Structure formats: C-alpha cells, structure tokens
Amino acid sequence: MADDIFYMKQALAEAEKASARGEVPVGAVIVCQNRIIARAHNLTETLNDVTAHAEMQAITAAANALGAKYLNDCALYVTVEPCVMCAGAIAWAQVGKLVFGAEDEKRGYMRYAPAALHPKTEVVSGIMKDECADLMKEFFRKRR
C-alpha cells in the first residue's frame, strides 16, 4: 500500500503538469522492478489527438524503455479510471497491475466494458481517490 501511494503521488505530479498546460489533469506512471520507467500526462489538446491520453503515452514510453510490447511485469498507476480505449491498450500490452485513483462514472471502462482488461491484470482502485478526484473537479470548475 505504501508503494502504491508513493507511485500515485508521482502520477498526480504528472496530472498537475497536464493541468498547467490546459489539459484534462490525468497523469500516469509505469513501474517495473520498483523503478519508474515511464511518466506521462494527457496531451490531447497539445497534440490535437483524441488518443493522446496519459495511459497511451505511458504505455508507448514503457514499451520503448523495455524494448518490448508486453508489460506483464509492470504496474500502471493512473489518477483516473481508464476509458475503454485505454483499457483495451492496457489489455493488449498485458499490463500486470493497474492502480487507479478516482473512478470515472461517466466514461470509465468499468461502466462500458468491465471485462476489457487482460484476465491476469491485477486491479487496485481508490488509491488517493480524493486527491485525484479533487484535481479533476477543480480543473473543470475553473473552466466553467
């Protein structure tokens, strides 16, 4: 649990970078053998690309760092529950563990495709959920 909190704090730092750029504040880190091998945040506005979610950016960076397409020995920490697109990528990459903070009741994969992840992927939710949710709420409050 202590490790999950440490790595979620790193993901939150990425989410704050996204927010500072005017991006929806979602951050992600990928950990392999107790080492962060990828850090990412949403870049959909910056890249004008709807697929440039934090998870997608992190998966690509981690695969490049490892020189392999499968991340079964890795853990993905993300501040908000992944969408269906990201859950599919997490499944294809065979990520060993997914840890997310806040649930996304409107667009999260659990609503639309709860079986989307690879069957061996361990899922942990609710780590620092209040901090993750508060960052999102504050971002959208300022935009309205």
N, C-alpha and C positions, 0 to 999 in steps of 0.2 A: 504493500500500500504506500509506503514512504517513497519508493521509487516511482510509482505511478503519479504521485503528487509532484515530485521533482520534475518529471518529464512533461506533465501537464502544464506546469509553470513555464516551461520552455515553449510549449505550443501557444500559451497565452501571450508570451512576448512576441511571437510571430503574428498573432491576431492583432495585437496593438500596432504593429508595423503596417498591417493591412489597413486598419482604421485611419492611421495617419496619412495614408495615400488616397483615402476616399473609397477604399474597397470595403466590401462587407467583411467584418472582422472575424475571419476564421483562420486559425493557424494550425499547423501540423508539424510534427517531428517524427522521424523514423529512427528507431533504436535497434542496433544489432550488437550482441555481445556487450551490453552495458555501455555502448558508445553511440552517440547521435551521429548518424551517417547522412541524414538529410533534414533540412529545415525549409519550410515553405509557408506561404500565406496566399490568400486569394489574389489573383491577378486578372480577373475577368475584365475589369474596366481598363487597366493598363494595357493589356494585350488585345482588347476588343475581341475576346474569345470566351464564349459561354462555357467552354470545357476547362478553363484555367482555374479550377478550384484548388484549394490548398492541398487536398489529398492527392489529386492528379499530379500536381507539381512535385510533391514529396515522393510519390511512387517512382516517377521518372528519375529524379535525382538519386534515390536509393539504388535503383537498378543500375544506373551509371556508376555509382560508387562501388558497387559489388561486382559489376561486370556480369550480372545475371538477371534474368527476368523474374525469377521466383524469389519471394521474400518470406519464405516459410519460417526462417529463423529470426524474423524481425517483428517488432511491435510498432504499430502506428498509433500515435497519440494525436487526437484532433479535438478542438474545442467544442465542436458541434457535431451532432449525429450526422453521418454522411448521407448524401442524397442517393437515389437509386443508381445514377451514373457512377458515382464514386464507389458505391458498394460493389458494383459489377467489376470495376477495376481492382478493388481490393480482393475480390474473389479470383479474378484472372491471375493476379500477382501471387496468390496463395499466401497472403499475409498471415503470419502465425497468431498474432494477437492484435485486436482492435480495442483501443481505450478511447472513449469519448466523454466529454463533459456534459453539456446541455443536450437535452432531447430536442428534436425539431419536429413538432407535431404536425406542421403543415407540409413539409417537403422531405422529411427523413425517410430512409429506406424501410424502417420498421412499419410505417403506415402502408406503403405500397408494395414492398417486396421483402417481407421479413426473412425469407429463405434465400436471399440473394448472395450472401457470403459463402465462402468455401466452408464445407461442413466441419473442417478441422480448425477453423479460426475461432479462437477464444475471444469472447466479447466481455468487456467490463465497461459499464456505463455509470455516469453520475459522479465521476471524479472531478472535484471542484466545480460542480454544476452551477452553483450560484454565481461564482465569479465569471464563468463562461457565458451564462445567460445574461448577466448584468451588462457585460461588454456589448452584447448584441442589442439589448434593449436601449442602452444609452446611444449607440450609433444611430438606430432608427428614430429615436426620439429627437435627436438633433437634426435629422434630415426632414422631419415633418414640420 
